[in-house]
Amino acid sequence: MTRWFGAFSAALLAIALGACGKSQTVQAGPAEAPKPVVVSTAPVAARQVQADFQETGTFMADESSDVAPPVAGQVVSTPVNAGDRVRQGQVICELDHRDAQLKLDQAKAQLQQATASLRQAQTRIGWSAGTFDATKVPEVAAARANYESAQAQAKMAAADSQRYANLVTSGDVSKSAFEKAHTQQETADAQANAARQQYEAAANTARQSYEIISTSQASLDAVKSQLAQAEKALADTIIRAPFDGFVAARPVAVGEYVALTSKIATIVKTGTLKLNLQTPEQRAAQAHVGDTVVARVSAYPEREFQGKVSAVNPSVDANSRVFILEAKFNNADNALKPGMFATARILLPGGVEGLFVPKSAVLRDKTTDSHQVWAIQNGKARLRIVTVGDADATQVRILTGLHAGETIAVNNQAELFDGSAVSTR
């Protein structure tokens, strides 16, 4: 029994030792190292570029007008719609003009009546344009001639009376002849006095007639003013575009009654657009009127729009510490639209060092909306988040995230992770 137990124990020990030996053999094998990712590389190149700074802003129409009617009335026609291009003076809305037309016709009739009254008053005294002289009025001139004749007759009668008086004294004529001559003198004097009164009355009548002409002329001028107002009232029922542009909105419709405060249409001038850039106050000394501005919008990602700084706001907002930099852009093809968001570079005098890498080296992460580059350091790949600037067909400018002379991967980036081993070729 003892001999059997010893044999059994020896067998168990042999099995245990065999199992232990097999386990040690599996664990002792060496781990296989991952193979390096083979990539092509390029250096971060530095070269002189024009100095600039970048800001964002919104395009605005150079001119925008909410057109209101000069008079109230009912809309009878709207010949334009939103989006239409209009020229200065083009009709954009018509109001009911019947009442204005009746008032105009009435003013024209009153003008004819006033003109006739003036001509009648002028004809009455034979007046023509120039300085008024009562003695030149025909009636006055005739009365004056009669007066002067009567004066002459009175002088002759006075001379005869005096001569007869002398002859009576000398006894050459009878007293009755003298008395007759004296009576003729008195009669001539009376006729001369009557002629003078007629002359003065005619002159006064002429002056009064001239005053009637002045009154008639004033009435005519007043009627002309009323006619001009009636013509304007009729013209105001037709609303026209104030300048060349596009109809951004036309909120009225036929049959609607509009007041003086109503908006007929919104006209925007888009041939030139303004870009208002929110600029930090530290840039205040750098920007100047006339500086070139290069802008990009998301609607045309591959296109650059060039403008000029047109105004630099002289004041800085006390809360945001920014000021408005205004640039104007020629928009002859109407590619840019008011309200578009833009990223713009303001080009400054002088140059600075710019860093450039091949376009294939820059990856865009859609999840974080960031740009990434893989830098190669000591055989390891290191992820860099960079800010990109301008790009051409082959190169991209790096604004932040890299240094001149660094080596970057230009292919096989999908196989890399931060710290992965790389092999360059």
Protein Blocks (a to p, Z undefined) as FASTA:
>chain_A
ZZmmmmmmmmmmmmmmmmmmmmmmmmmpccdddddddddddddddddddddddddddddd
fbdcddddfbgcddfbdfbcehiacdehiafbdcdfklmmmmmmmmmmmmmmmmmmmmmm
mmmnopaeddddfklpmklmmmmmmmmmmmmmmmmmmmmmmmmmmmmmnopacfklmmmm
mmmmmmmmmmmmmmmmmmmmmmmmmmmmmmmmmmmmmmmmmmmmmmmmmmmmmmmmpccd
fbgcddfbdcbcehiacdfkbcfbdcddfkbccddddddfklmmmpcghiacddddfklm
mbccddddfbdcfbdcfklopacddddddffkomacghiacddddddedddddddddfkl
pccdfklopadddddeehiacddddddddddfkbccdfbhpaehiacdfehklmpcehia
cddZZ
